[in-house]
Amino acid sequence: MRIEIIGRDYSVAERLNEVVTRKLSKFDKFFDDKALAKVICRKESGDRLTMEVTITFGGRMVRSEYTSDNMYDNVDVIIPKIERQIEKHRAKLAKKLRPDAFAQYDEPEEIIADVKARKPVREKNFELIPMDVDEATLQLELLDHDFFVFLNADNGKVNVVYKRGDGNVGLINPNY
């Protein structure tokens, strides 16, 4: 697995680089050489430091983000979170990971049953109305939802606006 460590408004020290690389290398048992782990370290307002780790593999991704006042603490929280995500969804991910990725694990029945039992409980159909991003953001606020799907009048694509953890709004603009 390849690892990229990027600092945004934050200078990544050589020691942090070594720690992150060492801890992420434990995921080599799951991923092949084509997988990419992208680590973004950034400084938020005040003394808050955020680390975001996204591992992209076989057209899929696993992601975790954590904010604290210490980047080393962020690493110690994120790595176990990602490992739990991989283990929890291993039945679905097994085809995309290395053939021997889960060789050392037993098959806990409760995890397998939980993953198999999780199905959509509701289906919703709606008409996509062309609007610009500002209108979609207004609709997001008016509906008090976490996200809003719309047809972007500017580019003709289906987009999503969503509420971010920091209180701002994000835009998902897929490439297809």
C-alpha positions as CSV (number, residue, x, y, z in Angstrom):
1,M,0.0,0.0,0.0
2,R,1.3,3.4,-0.9
3,I,1.1,6.2,1.7
4,E,0.8,10.0,1.0
5,I,1.1,12.4,3.9
6,I,0.0,15.9,3.2
7,G,0.0,19.0,5.5
8,R,-2.5,21.8,5.0
9,D,-1.6,24.8,7.2
10,Y,0.4,22.3,9.2
11,S,4.0,21.2,8.9
12,V,4.3,17.4,9.2
13,A,7.3,16.6,11.3
14,E,9.6,13.7,10.3
15,R,8.7,11.9,13.5
16,L,4.9,12.1,12.8
17,N,5.6,10.9,9.3
18,E,7.4,7.9,10.6
19,V,4.7,7.1,13.2
20,V,1.9,7.4,10.6
21,T,3.8,5.2,8.1
22,R,4.6,2.6,10.7
23,K,1.0,2.4,12.0
24,L,-0.6,2.4,8.5
25,S,1.8,-0.4,7.4
26,K,-0.2,-2.8,9.6
27,F,-2.9,-2.5,6.9
28,D,-0.6,-4.1,4.3
29,K,-2.1,-7.4,5.3
30,F,-5.4,-6.2,3.9
31,F,-4.4,-4.2,0.8
32,D,-2.2,-4.8,-2.2
33,D,0.3,-2.4,-3.7
34,K,-2.3,-0.6,-5.7
35,A,-4.1,0.7,-2.6
36,L,-3.4,4.3,-1.6
37,A,-3.6,5.7,1.9
38,K,-3.9,9.5,1.8
39,V,-3.3,11.2,5.2
40,I,-4.2,14.9,5.4
41,C,-3.0,16.8,8.5
42,R,-4.5,20.3,8.9
43,K,-4.8,23.0,11.5
44,E,-8.3,24.1,12.4
45,S,-9.3,27.2,14.3
46,G,-7.4,27.7,17.5
47,D,-5.2,24.8,18.6
48,R,-7.4,22.1,17.1
49,L,-5.6,19.7,14.7
50,T,-7.4,17.4,12.4
51,M,-6.1,14.2,10.7
52,E,-8.1,12.6,7.9
53,V,-7.1,9.2,6.6
54,T,-8.7,7.8,3.4
55,I,-7.6,4.5,2.0
56,T,-8.7,3.9,-1.6
57,F,-8.6,0.4,-3.0
58,G,-10.4,-1.4,-5.9
59,G,-12.8,1.4,-6.5
60,R,-13.8,1.6,-2.8
61,M,-12.6,3.6,0.1
62,V,-12.4,3.5,3.9
63,R,-12.2,6.9,5.7
64,S,-11.8,8.2,9.2
65,E,-11.2,11.7,10.6
66,Y,-10.5,12.9,14.1
67,T,-9.8,16.3,15.7
68,S,-7.9,17.0,18.9
69,D,-5.1,19.1,20.1
70,N,-2.4,16.5,19.3
71,M,-1.7,14.8,16.0
72,Y,-0.2,11.7,17.7
73,D,-3.5,11.3,19.6
74,N,-5.4,11.5,16.3
75,V,-3.3,8.6,14.9
76,D,-4.0,6.5,17.9
77,V,-7.8,7.0,17.5
78,I,-8.0,6.8,13.7
79,I,-6.1,3.5,13.1
80,P,-8.3,1.4,15.4
81,K,-11.4,3.0,13.8
82,I,-10.4,2.1,10.3
83,E,-9.5,-1.4,11.4
84,R,-12.9,-1.9,13.0
85,Q,-14.6,-0.6,9.8
86,I,-12.6,-3.1,7.7
87,E,-13.3,-6.0,10.1
88,K,-17.0,-5.2,10.4
89,H,-17.5,-5.1,6.7
90,R,-15.1,-7.9,5.8
91,A,-17.7,-10.1,4.3
92,K,-18.5,-7.4,1.7
93,L,-14.9,-6.3,1.2
94,A,-13.4,-9.7,0.9
95,K,-13.5,-9.7,-2.9
96,K,-11.7,-6.4,-3.1
97,L,-8.9,-7.1,-0.5
98,R,-6.0,-9.5,-0.6
99,P,-7.1,-13.2,-0.6
100,D,-5.5,-13.9,2.8
101,A,-6.6,-10.6,4.4
102,F,-8.7,-12.2,7.1
103,A,-6.8,-15.4,7.5
104,Q,-6.0,-14.8,11.1
105,Y,-9.6,-14.0,12.1
106,D,-12.3,-16.3,13.2
107,E,-15.7,-15.7,11.8
108,P,-17.7,-14.2,14.7
109,E,-21.3,-15.0,13.9
110,E,-22.8,-11.8,15.4
111,I,-20.7,-9.6,13.1
112,I,-21.7,-11.7,10.0
113,A,-25.3,-11.6,11.0
114,D,-25.2,-7.9,11.6
115,V,-23.7,-7.2,8.2
116,K,-26.1,-9.5,6.4
117,A,-29.1,-8.1,8.3
118,R,-28.4,-4.4,7.4
119,K,-30.7,-3.6,4.5
120,P,-32.5,-0.4,3.5
121,V,-35.6,0.1,5.6
122,R,-37.1,2.8,3.5
123,E,-37.1,3.8,-0.1
124,K,-37.8,7.3,-1.2
125,N,-38.5,8.5,-4.7
126,F,-38.5,12.2,-5.7
127,E,-38.2,14.4,-8.7
128,L,-34.8,16.0,-9.3
129,I,-35.4,19.7,-9.8
130,P,-32.7,21.8,-11.6
131,M,-31.3,24.4,-9.2
132,D,-28.0,26.1,-8.4
133,V,-25.9,25.3,-5.4
134,D,-27.2,28.3,-3.4
135,E,-30.8,27.2,-3.9
136,A,-29.8,23.6,-2.9
137,T,-28.1,24.9,0.3
138,L,-31.2,26.9,1.1
139,Q,-33.4,23.7,0.7
140,L,-31.0,21.8,2.9
141,E,-31.5,24.4,5.7
142,L,-35.2,24.6,5.1
143,L,-35.7,20.9,5.3
144,D,-33.2,20.6,8.3
145,H,-31.7,17.5,6.7
146,D,-28.0,16.4,6.8
147,F,-27.9,16.2,3.0
148,F,-29.9,17.3,-0.1
149,V,-29.7,15.7,-3.5
150,F,-30.4,17.9,-6.5
151,L,-29.8,18.4,-10.3
152,N,-27.2,21.1,-10.7
153,A,-28.5,23.6,-13.2
154,D,-25.0,24.8,-13.9
155,N,-23.5,21.4,-15.0
156,G,-26.5,19.1,-15.5
157,K,-25.2,16.6,-13.0
158,V,-26.7,15.1,-9.9
159,N,-25.0,16.7,-6.9
160,V,-25.3,16.5,-3.1
161,V,-24.9,19.3,-0.6
162,Y,-24.4,18.2,3.0
163,K,-23.8,19.5,6.5
164,R,-20.2,19.1,7.6
165,G,-19.1,18.5,11.2
166,D,-17.6,22.0,11.4
167,G,-21.0,23.6,10.7
168,N,-20.2,24.5,7.1
169,V,-21.8,23.0,4.0
170,G,-20.0,20.6,1.5
171,L,-20.8,19.8,-2.1
172,I,-20.4,16.4,-3.7
173,N,-19.9,16.7,-7.5
174,P,-19.4,13.2,-8.9
175,N,-17.3,12.5,-12.0
176,Y,-19.2,10.2,-14.4
